[in-house]
Amino acid sequence: MSLSPPSFPGPLGTDSFPRPLGTDAPPTCEVPHFAPVRVRGGRHQLRRLLRHRRRAVAAGLALTAAALVAAGPRDAAEARHSERPRGRPVADPVRQRRAVEWVSAPVRIADAGTVRLLRAGDRVDVIAAEESTPGGDAQVVARGARVTKVPEPLEVPDGGGALVVLSVERSTAARLAGASATARLAVTLW
C-alpha cells in the first residue's frame, strides 16, 4: 500500500497542493513619480501666528472659559442638588462657618505688673478666679485673645489692676464682662 499526498482542488479545478502564502499576489508595478505637495503660504501663516501671539492666547483662554462654563452646573441650587457627583469625593465635608464679628473689649486685669509685659499683637488667655472662694475654681474665659492696645496706667489705688484692650468675638466679650463683675481676671501669654 502506498501513501500519496492528499489532493486539494486547485484554483482552476485542477488537483494540486496549495501554494505557499504570497505567491498568489499580483506582480509588483512601478509607482509613478509625484511632485512634492506644498501647502500654499504655510511659512507665512506660522510667522503671522508668532506675530499675533497675544490674540492666539486670548482666543485659547476664551475657548477654555467657555468650555468650563458649559461643563459646570447652571446655578448654585443645581450644584447643591445635582445627582451626579463632581470631582473627587471628600472624606469629611467642609462645614460652612458663619462670619464672626470681632469687637474690642476693655478688660481690667488684677495684676498691673503683668499688663506692663503685654504689647499690641500679643495673644493671651484670660483666666477668671472667683474672689469669694480662696484658692477656688479658676476657669479660662477667653482663649487666644489678641491684645490691641495697652493704655497708659492711671493713678489707681493699690490693687486696682490695669486696663488692657483685647480683640475677641462678641460672645467672648460678653463672658469677659460677666466674669470681671464677679471674679479677678489674670492673663497668660502665648
C-alpha positions in Angstrom: 0.0 0.0 0.0 1.5 3.3 -1.0 0.6 6.6 0.6 0.1 9.5 -1.6 -0.4 13.1 -0.5 -4.0 14.2 -0.3 -5.2 16.2 -3.2 -6.9 19.6 -2.9 -8.9 21.3 -5.6 -6.8 24.0 -7.2 -7.9 27.4 -8.3 -9.0 26.2 -11.7 -10.3 22.9 -10.6 -7.0 21.1 -11.0 -5.8 18.9 -8.2 -2.6 20.3 -6.8 -1.0 21.2 -3.5 -1.8 24.6 -2.1 0.7 27.2 -3.0 2.7 29.0 -0.3 1.3 32.2 1.0 2.1 35.3 -1.0 2.6 33.5 -4.3 -1.0 34.3 -5.5 -0.4 38.1 -5.2 -0.3 40.1 -8.5 3.1 41.2 -9.7 4.6 44.4 -8.5 4.4 47.5 -10.6 6.3 50.8 -10.6 4.8 53.7 -8.6 4.7 56.9 -10.7 6.8 59.9 -9.6 4.8 62.7 -8.0 5.9 66.2 -7.3 6.1 67.2 -3.6 2.9 68.5 -2.1 3.3 72.1 -0.9 0.8 73.9 1.3 0.4 77.4 0.0 1.5 80.1 2.5 2.4 77.7 5.3 5.6 79.5 6.3 3.8 82.8 6.3 1.0 81.5 8.5 3.4 80.4 11.1 5.1 83.8 11.1 1.8 85.5 11.3 0.8 83.3 14.3 4.0 84.1 16.1 3.5 87.8 15.5 -0.1 87.7 16.9 0.6 85.5 19.9 -1.5 87.7 22.2 -4.5 87.1 20.0 -3.9 83.4 19.9 -3.5 83.2 23.7 -6.6 85.3 24.3 -8.6 83.1 21.9 -7.4 80.0 23.7 -8.4 81.4 27.1 -11.8 82.4 25.8 -12.4 78.9 24.5 -11.2 77.3 27.8 -13.5 79.6 29.8 -16.5 78.8 27.5 -15.8 75.1 27.9 -15.6 75.4 31.7 -18.9 77.3 31.8 -20.6 74.8 29.6 -19.4 71.9 31.7 -20.2 73.4 35.1 -23.6 73.5 36.9 -26.1 76.1 35.7 -26.6 77.8 39.1 -25.8 77.3 42.8 -29.1 75.5 43.6 -28.5 73.0 40.8 -24.9 72.5 42.0 -26.1 71.6 45.5 -28.9 69.2 44.3 -27.2 67.6 41.3 -27.4 63.8 41.2 -24.0 63.3 39.7 -21.1 64.0 42.0 -18.3 66.2 40.5 -14.6 65.9 41.3 -13.1 63.6 43.9 -15.2 62.6 47.0 -14.2 64.3 50.2 -13.8 62.3 53.4 -15.2 65.0 55.6 -17.5 67.6 54.1 -16.4 71.2 54.6 -18.6 72.9 57.2 -19.8 76.3 56.5 -18.5 78.7 59.1 -20.5 81.8 60.0 -18.8 85.1 59.8 -17.5 86.0 63.3 -18.0 89.6 64.5 -14.9 90.8 66.3 -15.1 93.5 68.9 -12.7 95.4 71.1 -13.2 94.6 74.8 -11.6 96.6 77.6 -10.6 94.3 80.4 -9.2 95.1 83.9 -6.5 92.7 84.8 -5.9 92.3 88.6 -2.1 92.3 88.4 -0.9 95.6 86.9 2.7 94.2 86.6 1.5 91.5 84.2 -0.2 94.1 82.0 3.1 96.0 81.7 4.6 92.9 80.0 2.0 93.0 77.2 2.4 94.6 73.8 -0.1 95.1 71.0 -0.3 92.0 68.9 0.3 89.5 71.7 -2.0 86.6 72.2 -3.3 85.8 75.7 -5.7 83.6 77.6 -7.9 85.3 80.1 -8.5 83.4 83.4 -11.2 84.3 85.9 -10.7 83.3 89.6 -13.6 83.7 92.0 -12.9 86.2 94.8 -15.4 84.7 97.2 -13.6 81.3 97.5 -9.9 81.5 98.4 -7.9 79.0 96.3 -11.2 78.2 94.5 -12.1 77.5 90.9 -10.4 79.2 88.1 -11.7 79.0 84.6 -10.5 80.2 81.2 -12.9 82.8 79.9 -11.1 83.7 76.6 -8.6 81.7 74.6 -6.2 83.3 72.1 -7.4 86.9 72.5 -5.3 89.4 70.6 -4.1 92.4 72.6 -4.9 95.5 70.5 -3.9 98.3 73.0 -2.3 98.7 76.4 -3.3 102.1 77.7 -1.0 104.1 79.9 -1.6 103.3 83.5 -3.7 105.8 85.5 -3.2 106.7 89.2 -5.2 103.8 90.7 -5.1 102.8 94.4 -3.0 99.8 95.1 -4.7 96.6 93.9 -6.8 98.3 91.3 -5.1 96.4 88.4 -4.6 97.7 84.9 -6.6 98.0 81.8 -5.9 96.2 78.5 -8.0 96.2 75.3 -8.5 92.8 73.7 -9.9 91.8 70.3 -12.4 89.0 70.8 -15.6 87.6 69.4 -18.8 89.2 70.6 -19.9 86.2 72.7 -16.5 86.1 74.4 -16.7 89.8 75.2 -20.0 89.2 77.0 -18.3 86.4 79.0 -15.4 88.7 79.9 -17.7 91.4 81.1 -19.7 89.0 83.2 -16.6 87.4 84.7 -15.0 90.8 85.5 -18.0 91.7 87.6 -17.6 88.7 90.0 -14.0 87.5 89.6 -10.5 88.7 89.4 -9.0 88.4 85.9 -5.5 87.3 85.0 -3.8 86.7 81.7 -1.3 84.1 80.4 0.9 84.9 77.4 1.1 82.5 74.5 
